[in-house]
Amino acid sequence: MPDDELAVGSVVYDTVAGVLGVVMEVYGTRYALRPLRGGREWDALREEVRPATVADTLSPALAERNANSGRWGPVT
């Protein structure tokens, strides 16, 4: 595996789409990615994908928590 290749199963950030994904397959100059919670795969060029950081993974979770916090009142 080349040094810049991400392994199948790695959580990555697609810089063009602006979303997190899991590497499902590596082929040629592309990765096949799938959303973290499942769904339809998409292809991304290697240069458009980087390993996900802690900040990348926390941001969607925080946004979801914030969106839900106003619906049911304060979380106790």
C-alpha positions as CSV (number, residue, x, y, z in Angstrom):
1,M,0.0,0.0,0.0
2,P,1.5,3.4,-1.0
3,D,2.2,5.8,1.9
4,D,-0.6,8.2,0.8
5,E,-3.2,5.5,0.4
6,L,-5.9,5.2,3.0
7,A,-6.9,1.8,4.1
8,V,-10.4,0.3,3.6
9,G,-12.4,1.0,6.8
10,S,-10.7,4.4,7.4
11,V,-12.9,7.3,8.3
12,V,-12.1,10.2,6.0
13,Y,-13.2,13.7,5.0
14,D,-14.1,14.4,1.4
15,T,-13.0,18.0,1.0
16,V,-15.1,18.6,-2.1
17,A,-18.4,17.2,-0.8
18,G,-17.6,18.5,2.7
19,V,-18.7,15.2,4.4
20,L,-17.3,12.3,6.3
21,G,-17.1,8.8,4.8
22,V,-15.7,5.4,5.3
23,V,-13.3,4.0,2.6
24,M,-15.1,1.0,1.1
25,E,-12.7,0.4,-1.8
26,V,-9.5,1.7,-3.2
27,Y,-9.0,1.7,-7.0
28,G,-6.7,3.6,-9.2
29,T,-6.8,7.2,-8.3
30,R,-10.1,7.0,-6.5
31,Y,-11.8,5.9,-3.3
32,A,-15.3,4.5,-3.0
33,L,-16.8,6.1,0.1
34,R,-19.9,5.5,2.1
35,P,-21.6,7.8,4.7
36,L,-20.8,6.9,8.3
37,R,-24.4,5.9,9.0
38,G,-24.7,3.9,5.8
39,G,-26.3,5.0,2.5
40,R,-25.3,5.4,-1.1
41,E,-21.6,5.2,-1.9
42,W,-19.8,7.9,-3.9
43,D,-16.4,8.1,-5.6
44,A,-13.8,10.7,-4.7
45,L,-10.3,11.4,-6.1
46,R,-7.4,10.6,-3.7
47,E,-6.3,14.2,-3.7
48,E,-9.7,15.3,-2.5
49,V,-9.8,13.0,0.5
50,R,-7.9,13.2,3.8
51,P,-8.0,11.3,7.1
52,A,-10.8,12.6,9.3
53,T,-9.7,14.7,12.4
54,V,-11.3,14.6,15.8
55,A,-12.8,18.0,14.9
56,D,-14.3,16.6,11.7
57,T,-16.0,13.8,13.6
58,L,-17.3,16.0,16.5
59,S,-18.8,18.7,14.3
60,P,-21.7,16.6,12.8
61,A,-22.4,15.1,16.2
62,L,-22.5,18.6,17.8
63,A,-24.7,19.9,15.1
64,E,-27.2,17.0,15.6
65,R,-27.2,17.5,19.3
66,N,-27.8,21.3,18.9
67,A,-30.6,20.7,16.5
68,N,-32.3,18.2,18.8
69,S,-31.8,20.3,22.0
70,G,-34.5,22.8,21.2
71,R,-37.2,20.3,20.3
72,W,-37.7,18.7,23.7
73,G,-36.4,21.3,26.1
74,P,-33.2,21.2,28.0
75,V,-31.3,17.9,28.3
76,T,-30.9,16.8,31.9
